[in-house]
Amino acid sequence: MLFADNVDRKLLPKNILILNGRKKWETLVEFCLKYDINFKMFELANNNHFNISKKLKPYTTYLPEKQYYDPQYYIKNLDFEPEYIMNCRDEEPITKVEYELSIWYNTKTQFDKRALKFFTSKREQDRVCKLMGIPTIDEGSIDDKIIVKLDVGDSGGGTGYKVADKKNHIVGPNDLIQRYINYDYVCQQHAMVDDDGEYHIYNHSIGKFGNGFIVGNNVPYLYQYPFTQFPKEDIDIVEEFYTKLKEHITVKNRILITEFCRERNGKLYFQEFNSRPSGEFEIGTFDWKVGKFNTLVDYFTNNVQEEIEYYQQNIEIYFDNVRSDELFGWGTEDGLKITTFPHSEKIKVFNTKENKSYCGLYEK
């Protein structure tokens, strides 16, 4: 972890509750140890998910499901009052635990009931986007191919979906139906909400999809961090989304990532809002690996630079996706090749308070 030295300890919390033992939190624990921040970390027992961190095992208490998802367990057993609750999952059961504990302890990490529903339901995200006038993918006509996603539940990393013909699909109670589109690219935003509820977009990154020639159609194979060459109309939609969102949900002190998708020969659509950091947060893909900043430092000190200097650029290729024609997914660590290049670029941080600077404008 870089750019985390000489932080003013008076600005840092004394106690943190961490609700997951995932790889994403490896640098969070490193930060806590570095600055003597007291923390307790919990994870679901007998969970064989590949993102469970072996490195964090000595610091993690593994709980059976009944205790893990019960807010009263933490209230009765914690020997401190947390100032922050860190949760890197956005499924309803554990996010509801976070919500209830944040109210009980009056933590700095806060979100309202509207945000709880928005965090955990893809249909709710689609509904709110429509209210805000942000484009979303339509359900398609009867003769269209569709993609069927889970509205709520465990479906991260490009999983939890199926492709079907709409005329043959019987809609289930937990289905989100979208027209199957040919992807050109996805536009991702690494962002943070500060103590005043204002959103800060640090940077954008791009994910490219195959078109059926060299790489299979709709197979994601290449990602670049950061990326500043998106059309202005794309960036305008993204920034409009963030500016309007704070009028629909209330959130304070959160690290998150959003994703928009561009249809091939079509327009940009909202795709998803993830109320937690992306994968690879633990290796600094979105911040200290490429830019001279550390999101955790900004998060705990409530201080974000107006402009950030980027000194490297990451190019990632998922060779396993290419070999297996895997649709939409992120691939695996074994199939991932990351190449880092020297880079020199200054990117202005967009924030919803000022709503003046654009991440798409930069200086070389």
C-alpha positions as CSV (number, residue, x, y, z in Angstrom):
1,M,0.0,0.0,0.0
2,L,1.3,3.4,-1.0
3,F,0.6,7.1,-0.1
4,A,-0.6,6.2,3.4
5,D,2.3,7.7,5.4
6,N,2.3,10.6,7.9
7,V,-1.5,10.8,8.3
8,D,-2.7,13.0,11.1
9,R,-3.7,10.4,13.7
10,K,-6.2,12.9,15.3
11,L,-8.3,12.6,12.2
12,L,-8.5,8.8,12.3
13,P,-11.1,6.7,14.1
14,K,-10.3,4.7,17.2
15,N,-12.7,1.8,16.6
16,I,-13.9,0.1,13.4
17,L,-16.3,-2.9,12.9
18,I,-15.5,-4.8,9.7
19,L,-18.3,-7.1,8.5
20,N,-16.3,-9.2,6.0
21,G,-13.1,-11.1,5.8
22,R,-12.6,-10.5,2.1
23,K,-9.5,-9.7,0.1
24,K,-10.8,-6.2,-0.6
25,W,-10.2,-5.4,3.1
26,E,-6.5,-6.5,3.2
27,T,-5.2,-2.9,2.9
28,L,-7.9,-1.7,5.3
29,V,-6.5,-4.0,8.0
30,E,-3.0,-3.0,7.0
31,F,-4.0,0.6,7.5
32,C,-5.6,-0.2,10.9
33,L,-2.4,-2.0,12.1
34,K,-0.2,0.8,10.9
35,Y,-2.1,3.5,12.8
36,D,-3.2,1.4,15.9
37,I,-6.9,1.6,15.0
38,N,-8.8,-1.0,17.0
39,F,-11.0,-3.2,14.9
40,K,-13.0,-6.4,14.9
41,M,-13.6,-8.4,11.7
42,F,-16.3,-11.0,11.1
43,E,-17.1,-13.4,8.3
44,L,-19.6,-16.1,7.6
45,A,-18.3,-19.5,8.7
46,N,-18.0,-22.4,6.2
47,N,-17.9,-19.9,3.3
48,N,-15.7,-21.2,0.5
49,H,-16.0,-18.1,-1.7
50,F,-12.8,-17.4,-3.6
51,N,-12.6,-13.9,-2.3
52,I,-12.3,-14.9,1.4
53,S,-8.9,-13.7,2.4
54,K,-6.4,-16.3,3.8
55,K,-4.2,-13.4,4.8
56,L,-6.9,-12.0,7.1
57,K,-7.7,-15.3,8.8
58,P,-5.8,-14.5,12.0
59,Y,-7.9,-11.3,12.5
60,T,-11.2,-12.8,11.5
61,T,-14.0,-14.3,13.7
62,Y,-16.0,-16.8,11.7
63,L,-19.7,-16.9,12.7
64,P,-22.6,-19.3,11.9
65,E,-25.3,-17.8,9.7
66,K,-27.7,-17.1,12.6
67,Q,-25.2,-15.0,14.5
68,Y,-23.6,-13.4,11.5
69,Y,-26.8,-11.9,10.2
70,D,-28.1,-10.9,13.7
71,P,-27.4,-7.3,14.7
72,Q,-28.0,-8.2,18.4
73,Y,-25.0,-10.5,18.3
74,Y,-22.7,-7.6,17.6
75,I,-24.4,-5.3,20.1
76,K,-24.1,-7.9,22.8
77,N,-20.5,-9.0,22.1
78,L,-18.6,-6.0,20.8
79,D,-16.4,-4.5,23.5
80,F,-16.2,-1.1,21.8
81,E,-18.5,1.3,20.0
82,P,-17.5,1.5,16.3
83,E,-17.2,4.8,14.6
84,Y,-17.2,3.2,11.2
85,I,-18.8,0.0,9.9
86,M,-17.0,-1.4,6.8
87,N,-19.0,-3.8,4.6
88,C,-17.8,-4.8,1.2
89,R,-20.9,-6.9,0.3
90,D,-24.1,-5.4,-1.1
91,E,-26.5,-8.4,-0.6
92,E,-29.5,-7.5,1.6
93,P,-28.9,-9.6,4.7
94,I,-25.5,-8.2,5.6
95,T,-26.3,-4.7,4.3
96,K,-29.3,-4.7,6.6
97,V,-27.1,-5.7,9.5
98,E,-24.9,-2.8,8.7
99,Y,-27.8,-0.4,8.4
100,E,-29.3,-1.4,11.8
101,L,-25.9,-1.2,13.5
102,S,-25.1,2.2,12.0
103,I,-28.3,3.5,13.6
104,W,-27.7,1.8,17.0
105,Y,-24.1,3.1,17.2
106,N,-24.7,6.4,15.4
107,T,-21.6,5.7,13.2
108,K,-20.1,8.1,10.7
109,T,-21.0,5.6,8.0
110,Q,-24.7,6.3,7.4
111,F,-27.4,5.6,4.8
112,D,-31.2,5.9,4.9
113,K,-33.8,3.3,4.1
114,R,-34.1,4.5,0.5
115,A,-30.4,3.8,0.1
116,L,-30.7,0.4,1.7
117,K,-33.2,-0.6,-1.0
118,F,-31.1,1.0,-3.7
119,F,-27.9,-0.7,-2.6
120,T,-29.5,-4.2,-2.6
121,S,-32.0,-4.2,-5.5
122,K,-31.3,-3.9,-9.2
123,R,-34.9,-3.2,-9.9
124,E,-34.8,-0.3,-7.4
125,Q,-31.7,1.0,-9.1
126,D,-33.5,0.8,-12.5
127,R,-36.6,2.6,-11.0
128,V,-34.6,5.4,-9.5
129,C,-32.6,5.9,-12.7
130,K,-35.8,6.2,-14.7
131,L,-37.0,8.9,-12.2
132,M,-33.8,10.8,-12.6
133,G,-33.9,10.6,-16.4
134,I,-30.8,8.4,-16.6
135,P,-30.9,5.8,-19.5
136,T,-31.3,2.2,-18.6
137,I,-31.6,-0.9,-20.8
138,D,-35.2,-1.7,-21.7
139,E,-36.9,-5.1,-21.3
140,G,-37.0,-5.7,-25.1
141,S,-39.8,-6.8,-27.3
142,I,-41.4,-10.3,-27.4
143,D,-39.0,-11.5,-30.1
144,D,-35.8,-10.2,-28.5
145,K,-33.1,-12.1,-26.7
146,I,-32.9,-11.0,-23.1
147,I,-30.6,-11.3,-20.2
148,V,-32.2,-12.3,-16.9
149,K,-30.5,-11.0,-13.8
150,L,-31.2,-11.6,-10.1
151,D,-33.0,-8.5,-8.6
152,V,-31.6,-9.3,-5.1
153,G,-29.1,-11.9,-4.0
154,D,-25.5,-12.9,-4.6
155,S,-24.7,-12.1,-8.2
156,G,-21.5,-10.1,-8.2
157,G,-18.6,-10.3,-10.7
158,G,-20.8,-11.0,-13.8
159,T,-22.6,-14.0,-12.3
160,G,-26.2,-14.7,-11.4
161,Y,-27.7,-14.2,-14.8
162,K,-28.9,-16.2,-17.8
163,V,-29.6,-15.5,-21.5
164,A,-33.0,-16.4,-22.9
165,D,-35.5,-15.7,-25.6
166,K,-38.1,-13.4,-24.1
167,K,-41.0,-15.3,-25.7
168,N,-40.0,-18.5,-23.9
169,H,-39.0,-17.1,-20.5
170,I,-41.4,-17.3,-17.6
171,V,-40.7,-14.3,-15.4
172,G,-39.8,-15.2,-11.8
173,P,-40.4,-13.0,-8.8
174,N,-36.7,-12.2,-8.4
175,D,-36.0,-11.5,-12.1
176,L,-34.7,-8.3,-13.6
177,I,-35.3,-8.5,-17.4
178,Q,-33.1,-6.5,-19.8
179,R,-32.7,-6.6,-23.6
180,Y,-29.6,-8.5,-24.6
181,I,-27.3,-5.9,-26.1
182,N,-24.0,-6.2,-27.9
183,Y,-21.5,-4.4,-25.6
184,D,-18.9,-1.9,-27.0
185,Y,-17.5,-1.1,-23.6
186,V,-18.2,-0.4,-19.9
187,C,-17.3,2.9,-18.2
188,Q,-16.5,2.4,-14.5
189,Q,-16.2,5.1,-11.8
190,H,-14.1,4.7,-8.6
191,A,-15.9,7.1,-6.2
192,M,-16.3,8.1,-2.5
193,V,-19.1,9.7,-0.5
194,D,-17.7,12.2,2.1
195,D,-19.0,13.2,5.5
196,D,-21.3,15.8,4.0
197,G,-23.0,13.3,1.6
198,E,-21.2,14.7,-1.5
199,Y,-19.9,12.3,-4.1
200,H,-16.4,12.4,-5.5
201,I,-15.5,10.6,-8.7
202,Y,-11.8,10.0,-8.6
203,N,-11.4,8.5,-12.1
204,H,-13.0,6.4,-14.9
205,S,-11.8,3.1,-16.3
206,I,-12.8,1.2,-19.4
207,G,-13.6,-2.4,-20.1
208,K,-13.6,-3.6,-23.7
209,F,-15.7,-6.4,-25.1
210,G,-15.1,-8.7,-28.0
211,N,-17.2,-8.3,-31.2
212,G,-17.1,-11.9,-32.4
213,F,-14.0,-11.7,-34.6
214,I,-10.7,-12.1,-32.7
215,V,-12.5,-12.3,-29.3
216,G,-15.9,-13.8,-28.9
217,N,-19.0,-11.4,-28.9
218,N,-19.7,-9.9,-25.5
219,V,-16.6,-11.5,-23.9
220,P,-14.9,-8.9,-21.7
221,Y,-11.1,-9.1,-22.2
222,L,-9.4,-5.8,-21.6
223,Y,-9.5,-3.2,-18.9
224,Q,-7.6,0.1,-18.6
225,Y,-7.1,2.1,-15.4
226,P,-7.5,5.1,-15.6
227,F,-9.1,6.0,-18.9
228,T,-10.0,9.6,-19.9
229,Q,-11.0,9.3,-23.6
230,F,-14.7,8.7,-23.1
231,P,-17.0,10.9,-25.2
232,K,-18.2,14.0,-23.4
233,E,-21.8,12.8,-23.7
234,D,-20.9,9.7,-21.7
235,I,-19.3,11.7,-18.9
236,D,-22.2,14.1,-18.8
237,I,-24.6,11.2,-18.2
238,V,-22.4,9.8,-15.4
239,E,-22.0,13.1,-13.7
240,E,-25.8,13.9,-14.0
241,F,-26.4,10.5,-12.3
242,Y,-24.3,11.3,-9.3
243,T,-25.6,14.9,-9.0
244,K,-29.2,13.8,-9.0
245,L,-28.7,10.6,-6.9
246,K,-28.0,12.6,-3.7
247,E,-31.5,14.0,-4.0
248,H,-33.0,10.5,-3.9
249,I,-30.9,8.7,-1.3
250,T,-28.9,9.9,1.7
251,V,-25.4,8.3,2.1
252,K,-22.4,9.4,4.1
253,N,-18.8,8.0,4.2
254,R,-18.7,5.2,1.7
255,I,-16.4,3.9,-1.0
256,L,-18.1,2.6,-4.1
257,I,-18.0,1.8,-7.8
258,T,-20.5,2.3,-10.5
259,E,-20.7,0.9,-14.0
260,F,-22.3,2.2,-17.2
261,C,-22.3,0.3,-20.5
262,R,-22.2,1.5,-24.1
263,E,-24.2,-0.5,-26.6
264,R,-22.3,-1.2,-29.9
265,N,-23.6,1.4,-32.4
266,G,-25.9,2.6,-29.6
267,K,-25.9,4.8,-26.5
268,L,-24.7,4.7,-22.9
269,Y,-26.8,3.1,-20.2
270,F,-26.6,2.9,-16.4
271,Q,-25.7,-0.7,-15.6
272,E,-25.1,-1.0,-11.8
273,F,-24.3,0.7,-8.6
274,N,-22.1,-1.2,-6.2
275,S,-22.2,0.2,-2.6
276,R,-18.7,-1.1,-1.9
277,P,-15.2,-1.0,-3.4
278,S,-14.5,-3.1,-6.5
279,G,-12.4,-6.2,-6.6
280,E,-8.6,-5.4,-6.8
281,F,-9.1,-2.6,-4.2
282,E,-6.6,-4.5,-2.1
283,I,-3.9,-4.0,-4.8
284,G,-4.6,-0.4,-5.4
285,T,-5.8,-0.8,-9.0
286,F,-8.1,2.3,-8.7
287,D,-5.9,4.5,-6.6
288,W,-2.4,4.1,-5.2
289,K,-1.2,1.7,-7.9
290,V,-1.8,4.3,-10.6
291,G,-2.3,7.6,-8.9
292,K,-0.7,9.6,-6.1
293,F,-3.5,9.1,-3.6
294,N,-4.9,6.6,-1.2
295,T,-8.7,6.2,-1.0
296,L,-8.6,5.0,2.7
297,V,-6.6,8.1,3.7
298,D,-9.1,10.4,2.0
299,Y,-12.0,8.4,3.4
300,F,-10.9,8.6,7.1
301,T,-9.6,12.2,6.9
302,N,-12.5,13.4,4.8
303,N,-10.2,15.2,2.5
304,V,-10.1,14.6,-1.3
305,Q,-7.6,16.4,-3.6
306,E,-9.1,18.6,-6.3
307,E,-6.7,17.2,-8.9
308,I,-4.7,14.0,-8.7
309,E,-1.4,13.2,-10.5
310,Y,-1.3,9.7,-12.1
311,Y,2.1,8.2,-12.5
312,Q,1.2,4.7,-13.9
313,Q,-1.5,3.1,-16.0
314,N,-2.7,-0.5,-15.7
315,I,-3.7,-2.7,-18.7
316,E,-5.5,-5.9,-17.7
317,I,-6.3,-8.8,-20.0
318,Y,-8.5,-11.8,-18.9
319,F,-7.0,-14.6,-21.0
320,D,-9.3,-17.2,-19.5
321,N,-12.3,-15.3,-20.7
322,V,-10.9,-15.2,-24.2
323,R,-10.1,-18.9,-24.2
324,S,-13.5,-20.0,-22.8
325,D,-15.7,-17.3,-24.5
326,E,-17.0,-16.4,-21.0
327,L,-19.7,-13.8,-21.3
328,F,-19.7,-10.7,-19.1
329,G,-17.7,-12.1,-16.2
330,W,-14.5,-10.8,-14.7
331,G,-12.5,-14.0,-15.2
332,T,-10.1,-15.4,-12.6
333,E,-6.9,-14.3,-11.0
334,D,-5.1,-17.2,-12.7
335,G,-6.2,-16.0,-16.1
336,L,-5.5,-12.4,-15.5
337,K,-2.4,-10.6,-16.8
338,I,-1.7,-7.1,-15.5
339,T,0.8,-4.9,-17.2
340,T,1.8,-1.5,-15.6
341,F,3.1,1.3,-17.8
342,P,4.8,4.6,-16.8
343,H,2.2,7.4,-17.2
344,S,1.9,11.1,-16.6
345,E,-1.5,12.7,-16.3
346,K,-3.4,15.0,-14.0
347,I,-7.1,14.3,-13.6
348,K,-9.6,16.6,-11.9
349,V,-11.8,15.0,-9.3
350,F,-15.5,15.6,-10.0
351,N,-17.6,16.3,-7.0
352,T,-21.3,16.9,-6.6
353,K,-20.9,19.9,-4.3
354,E,-19.3,22.1,-7.0
355,N,-20.4,20.1,-10.0
356,K,-18.0,22.1,-12.2
357,S,-15.0,20.0,-13.0
358,Y,-15.2,17.0,-15.3
359,C,-13.2,13.8,-15.0
360,G,-13.1,13.6,-18.8
361,L,-11.0,16.8,-19.0
362,Y,-7.3,16.3,-18.2
363,E,-3.9,17.7,-18.7
364,K,-0.9,15.8,-19.9
